[in-house]
Amino acid sequence: MAKATRFHETGGPEVLRYEDVEVGEPGLGQVRIRHEAVGLNFADIYFRTGLYPAPLPSGIGTEAAGTVVGVGPDVTNVAVGDRVTYTGAYNTLGAYCTERLVFAAPLIKLPDDISCETASAMTMRGLTASYLMRRIYAFKAGDTILLHAAAGGVGLIVSQWAKLLGLTVIGTVSNEAKADIARAHGCDSVVNYSHEDVAKRVRELTDGVGVNVVFDSVGKDTFGSSLDSLKRRGLMVCVGTASGPIPPFNPQLLAHKGSLFLTRPALADYIAHPVEKAELASELFGHVAAGRIKIEINQRYALEDAVQAHRDLESRKTTGSSVFVIGK
């Protein structure tokens, strides 16, 4: 019988339960997948706490990789035996499991030189980095970005990709160990927000000008300093709210701070069209396969240890990517 981590009520990590589940046969447009690895992402916490509502009881997790072992009617994009990866939101919720049914549409075939473990660590993070680098702003060599959570899974990929584009990267971290990791992956300068004023330090590093773009995945705690770090007509990209939602504000604030632009993108809107998703995935896989971008899996857990994994993630003990290895 298959196993899955699920939750029957919202709350802290302790609500997660490791259970037996029936999988069944794939229906119209579905496939059955045997997972090899499952990604751990901060969005999983949002589902568990109820910030992202889901019908209860519910599976958890939206990213995994494995092998197709069954195909339902009207599936043409994959076949039995294909190695695949996927990410999404509600349409892929329930990835913390050994086997499952999932609709075939979100699936991406894996190249031979990308392992399932690597794929589960980078599909969501990598596609996020891909659209941030290729769809949000017309970057040119010499531009400067401020990257919050620079030692995190998305941060490490973005910083490496930014260097391929000739950008200057200023990263923020919470301690010196994470600062070393950020520097090793492309950050030109690192600001430790535990004891440094981020906006003040950014102004010093940019000769008072500020940065072209801020990628802010922290939210409430960093929103003000992010705006204050931008150059005139710079772009604030809100890509997450790890510290909590951003409080309501008067848009006139953006004018006062230099006619700033602000966007709150979601990955789902950049991979909704199959052609665009294929383009973003192809470039990502190409960089990883060639070694231009390294995927750092710094935490591995057994699926039954999801409670501890969530505790580690929430307490900011993790760096790079974290995965559940099936059978570990």
N, C-alpha and C positions, 0 to 999 in steps of 0.2 A: 504494500500500500504506500502511496505517496505521503510525504510529510510537508507541512506548511506552518509558517508562523503567522498567526492571525490575532486580531483583537476584537473583543466583544463589547467593550466600552472604551471611551476616550480617556486619556490621562497620561500618566508618566510611563517610563519604560516598563514598569512592572505589569502593565495591562497586556503585554505581548504573551501569547501562548503558543507553544509548539505542539501541533496536533496531527493526527491522522486525517487524511482527506481522500475522498473518491474523485477521480479525474474524469473518467468516462471517455467516450469517443468524440472526435471533433465533428461539429455540425457545419452548416453552410458557412463557407468563408473562414473556417477555423483550422488551426493545426494543433497537434499535441507536441509539446517540446519537453525533452529531458534536459534539465539544466545542469551545467557544469560549474557555473559561478553566477553570483547575483550581486549587483551593485548596492552599496549603502550610500544614500544621499540625504542631505538635510531636508529635502522635500518629504521624506518618509516620516520625519518628526511632525511635520505639519498635518499629515493625515492622521497620525496616531493621537495627536492632541485635539483634533477636531477643527483646526484652523482651515484645513481643506476638508469639507464634510464628505463623508462616505456612508452608505447604508451599512448598518451593523447587523450581525458581525461582518467583519471585512478582512480580506487579505491586505497585505502591505507590501510596498516596494513596487517600483515601476521600471526597473532596468535589470536585464539578465542576458545570458548567452548560453547556448547549448545546441543540441541537435534535434532536428525535426524527426519525430518517430511515427507520426500519423498525420494524414491530410484529409480534410473534409471536402465536400463538393464545392466546385467553383473556385478552387485555389489554383492559381497559375504562376504565382511569383516565386514559390519555393516548392521543393519536393522532399520526400523522405530521404534522410541521409544528409541533407544540407546543414551546414553549421551556420547559425544565425545569431544575431543580436537584436535587441530592441530597447526602446525607451519611449516614454510618453507620459500620460497623466492618468486620467480615469480609464482610458481605453486599455491600459496595460497594468492597472493596479492588481496586486496579488503576486508579485514576482518572488517573494520570499518562500520558495517551495522547491521541491525536488523535481516535480513534473506538473504540467498544467496545460489547459486549453487556452489559446489566445487567438485573436483574429490575425490573419496573415498579413493584412495591409501594413502594419507598422514594422514588419520584419525586414532586416537588412542582412543580406548574405555576407559572410565573412571571407575575406581573402585568405589564402592558405597560410600566409605569414603573420596573421593576427590570431593569437590564441583566444579561447573563450574567456580565460581569466583576464587577459588584457582588455578584451572587448567590454566585459562587464564593469571594468574600472574606468572606461573612457567614453562609452557611448553617449550618456547624458552629458558628462562634463566636456567631452571632446566636441560634440555637436554644438553645445553652448558656446564654447570657445570659437568654433568655426563661424557661427553667425555673428558673434561679437566682433570678430576680426574682419569678416567679409561682407556684412550686411548693414551694420549699424552706422558706420562713419567711413567717409572716403579718406582713409589714412594715407599719408605720404611720408617718405623717409624723413626723419628729423622731428616728427611730431612726438609729443610727450603724453604719457598716460599715468594716472594714479590708479593703482590696483589694490583694492582692499582684500584682506585674507589671501595674501600673496603666496603663502605656503600651503594653501588648500588645494583640493583636486582641480578645480577650475583655474585657480590662480597659477598653478605651475604650468598648465598647458598654455594659458593666455600669455604668460611672460615669455615662454619659449617661442611662441608664434609671433609675438610682437617683435622679438629680435630678428626673426626672419624677414620682417617688413622694414627693418631699420628704425624702429621706434625706440625712444628712451622710456624706460619703465621705472617708476617709483612705486615700491610696494609697501604695504603696511602689515605689521605682524604684532603679536602680543608678547614675544620673548626672544631672547638672543638665539636660541636653538632654531627657531623658525626663521629668524633673519638669515642665518647661515644657509638654510635650505633655499630660501627665496633668492639669495645672491647666486647660488650655484645653478639656478635655473633661469637666469637672465635678468634679474632685477639690477639696474644700475645703482640705485640707492634704495635703502630700506629705512622706514620710519617705525620705531617701536611706540605704538600708541599708549602703552602702559605708563610711559613717563615723558613722552614728547608731545607737543602740540602739533598735530598733523598739518593743519593749514599753514601755520607759521613756518614749519620746516619745509613744506612744499614751496612756499614763496621764496625761501632762502635758496632752495635748490634750482629754482627757475628764474633767478634774478628778478623776482618780484612779479613776473608775468603770469604765472599759473600754468596749468596743464590744459591740453586740448580736450581730453576726455577723462572722466572718472568712471570706473567700473566699481560699483558699490553693492556688495552682496550682504552687507551687515544691517543696513536699514536705520532704525531709530537712533542708535547711538552715534552714527557717523554722518547722518544726513547733513547737518549744519556744516561740519568741517569739510565735507565733500564739495558743497556749493562754494565755500570760501577758498577752495583750492583751484577753482577753474579760472581760466583766462576769460577775457571778455568774449562773449558769444560762444563759450565752451559748452560741451554736452555732458550732462549728468545722466548716467545709465544706471537705473535701479534694477539690479538683477537678483535681489534676494532681501530677506528681512530676518536674518539670523538673530538679531537682537530685539526684534519686535517690529510691528508695522510702523511706518512713518506717520506721525500725527498730521492731521489736516493743516494746510497752510494757505495763505493768500498768494495766488500766482503773481501778484505784483512784486513779491519777493524776488522773483527771477529777474525782473527788470532792474530792481535796485542793485542787484549783485552783478550786473554787466550784461543784461539781455541774454541770459542763459537759456539753453534748451534742456528739456528733461524728457526722458522716455522710460517706460516700464515695460520692457519686452517680455515675452514668454516663448520658450523654445517651441512649443506646439505650433505657433503661428509661422515659424520659419522652416518646419519640416512637414507641414500639412500637405504641400504639393509634392508628389513623388519625384519629379524632376529636380526640384530644388533640394530635397532631402538627399537625393543621390549625388548631386554636385558637392554638397557640404561634406557628406560622408566620404566621398572619393578623395577629396583633398586631405581630409583628416587622416584616413587610412594610409595615404601616400606618404605623408610626413612621418607617421609613426613607423611604417615599414622600412623607410629609408634611414631611420635613426635621427631625423632632424628634430623630432619631438619625442621625448622619452616619457612614458607613463609610469609614474612612481606608485606602486602598490605598497604602502607602508603599514597597513593593518590587514590581517586576514583573520576571519572568524569562522567557526562552525555555525550552521544555520540555527541550531538550537541555542546559540549564545547571543541571540539578537538583543536581549535585555541589556547585557553588558556593552554590546556594540553601540546601542543608542545612548547609554550613559557616557561612553567615551566621546561620542560625537558631540553631544550637548555640552560637555565640559571642556570642549576645545582641546582635547588631548591628542586628536588625530592630526596628521599631516598627509598631504597627497591624497591618494585614493584609498578607499577601504572596500573590501569585498567579502562576501560569504562564499567559501569554497565548499561545494557539495561533496559530502563524504569526508570532510576534514575532521 
